[in-house]
Amino acid sequence: MLKKVLVANRGEIAVRIIRACREVGIPTVAVYSDVDHSSLHVQLANEAYSLGPPPPLESYLNIDKIIDIAKMSGADAIHPGYGFLAENYHFTKRCEDEGLIFVGATSEAIRLLGNKLESRETMIRAGIPVIPGMETAVRDTAALVQQASRIGYPVLIKAASGGGGKGMRAVSSQAELERALEGARRESKSAFGDDTVYVEKFIERPRHVEFQILADHSGNTVHLFERECSIQRRHQKIVEETPCTALDDQLRRKMGEVAIEVARVAHYTNAGTVEFLLDQDGDFYFLEVNTRVQVEHPITEMTTGIDIVKLQLALASGDPIPVKQQDIVPRGHSIEARIYAEDAENDFMPSFGTILFLQEPAGPGIRNDTGIYAGCDVTMHYDPILAKLIVWDENREMARSRMLTALRDYTILGIKTTIAFLRDVIAHPEFAAGNTHTDFIPEHFAQWREAGDEPANLDVALLSAAIYRHLNPPRAAGRAAASGPAFPNPWNATGEWEIGQGKGAD
Amino acid sequence: MELNLTFNNEEYRLGVERAEDGYEVTVGDRIYQVSVRPISSNTFSLVIHGANRLIHIASAGRATYVAVDGRQFCFQEATPGGRKHGTRDLPIDRRELTAIAPMPGRVVKLNVTEGDRVERGHTLAVVEAMKMENEVRAPIDGYVDRVLVREDDMVNVGQVMIELKSGED
């Protein structure tokens, strides 16, 4: 077993990993940038050390500092979470060289699979189906333009070191290509420290279907079935579910076998995700391998009963996979909705501020993976994910209904979030029918506005605000906000006005 | 007590009076008899004309946030003196001559300098936050009159970044 794990991340995933470590009795070390000094992951870890200023390159991407803290604190392993250094093979190599266990794949596997072009060539040689596109990356814009013309528009620009949609641009004509290239390169440089991009054929209205894989150091590889992640905004997933409504047993078995083959070809170890695009004819193409724990891993945990993060820790310390493929039998249906600090009415612009009030849903089959608390600040420095709401139930329709109810009971006040938007997505008849594809959001929710299911809600909200303001004038509220998380209690202060309690509640 | 709250650019006039059974609240010309059952400092149950509604509420400065049945509203209290800087303060005919920050963030790229000729849709600057880039485009054909930000500057949403002037000049 690992002795002490440094979690080189922040937010909900750092919290998730720290909780898993606590449950198996491994002490944890948190790291944080200045703006995260009182974050949930810092509160939960056994030890916490500052990384300094907030910009990612100086904090959560600062390899030297993180390695120094690992050594100084006596950690023998580093869990990178997702994002930041999770798929940076230089970091993994550094861990290997310094004698630290990296909870994830080897640097060689991450290097190969992180290089989209090299992994593509490797997969083509192994007979894995891939999307038509460039065979080599070129820095020269003229050559990229030429390649795009050869493949035929529409094309997709992708960052060679990328993931999560960063640096990705769909381009429908040559006129748009040059500006899109410039933006994609800059975004890629900022997110991954590498501005190499390539182009491939853009497949219209595909489904995004991925398989969770697990591999140990003795060459045993299993898959934990699929997740469908077609509901995306800006090429980033916001709703995921398992099982996928478009797979029958035969296709599911075939894709699972290909996923395992991909892992074998790459000499993969630990947890990973093999992503495919599934087109409307039922043909599927290898997209990439995410060499890390995936944001949406909980839905697989809900249906298979396997704790992926705990297994990551066990596999990293050299344990074999404890289950055989035929013993992994998923049950029921699970859906995840990602709660982002974004304004869904305004092109999903990030929203910042202090969370003034938080109430999370609870109940059977409801799981909430969160990195926030009432009183915490959401800053502009990092990915705006706040929490993930995950539900499970016997079948898809029941899970969908549970998700709608849970989202309705989820309240975050003080910043804009995607909660109301997610409710409308999950309530949409096309989602209910299982007709999902990666253009679902632009197609059905282009100019989305929060409807407010009843016009009377606005009046109720207005009169509530009026009463609250009456009891809690702005000056007092301003002082309270400035003095931190201790909220004033107007109900205590006013004493005798508690009239009519219970009246009319029948 | 009377107050004006703004929501989605609409202003609502509200009045709150103590009544024998709680409050009488007027919203525009509608009158509600409301009793309040407190639950915690940010949560209460309202009984309005016999129906029970669970409310979560919080405020910061002049903003009040209210959640009703999972829908969230953010109201701004009308300010007696002065408004925040931004395009809303500008006379209508000036608004279309400015390029404003689409979100709070850092200016990562500035493509123009004063006097440059620009076409509508031309990318004037790029603002980045949370690793997401947003292009600030020219709203009109014209010339760059004033550049009010520099690369690496932090900007707020709605902040005027670049002023343009139209046509011939």
Interface residues (C-beta under 8 A of the other chain):
Chain A: P56 K166 R179 G183 R186 E187 S190 A191 R234 D347 M349 P350 F352 G353 T354 L356 F357 Q359 M380 H381 Y382 D383 P384 L407 R408 D409 Y410 T411 I412 L413 G414 K416 T417 I419 A420 R423 E450 G452 D453 E454 N457 L458 D459 V460 A461 L462 L463 S464 A465 A466 I467 Y468 R469 H470 N472 P474 A477 G478 A481 F487 P488 N489 P490 W491 N492 W497 E498 I499 G500 Q501 G502 K503 G504 A505 D506
Chain B: M1 L3 L5 F7 Y12 L14 G15 V16 R18 E20 D21 G22 Y23 V25 V27 R30 Y32 V34 S35 V36 R37 P38 S40 S41 N42 T43 F44 S45 L46 V47 I48 H49 G50 A51 N52 R53 I55 H56 I57 A58 S59 A60 G61 R62 T64 Y65 V66 A67 V68 D69 G70 R71 Q72 F73 C74 F75 E77 P102 M103 P104 G105 V108 K109 T123 V126 E128 A129 M130 K131 M132 E133 N134 E135 V157
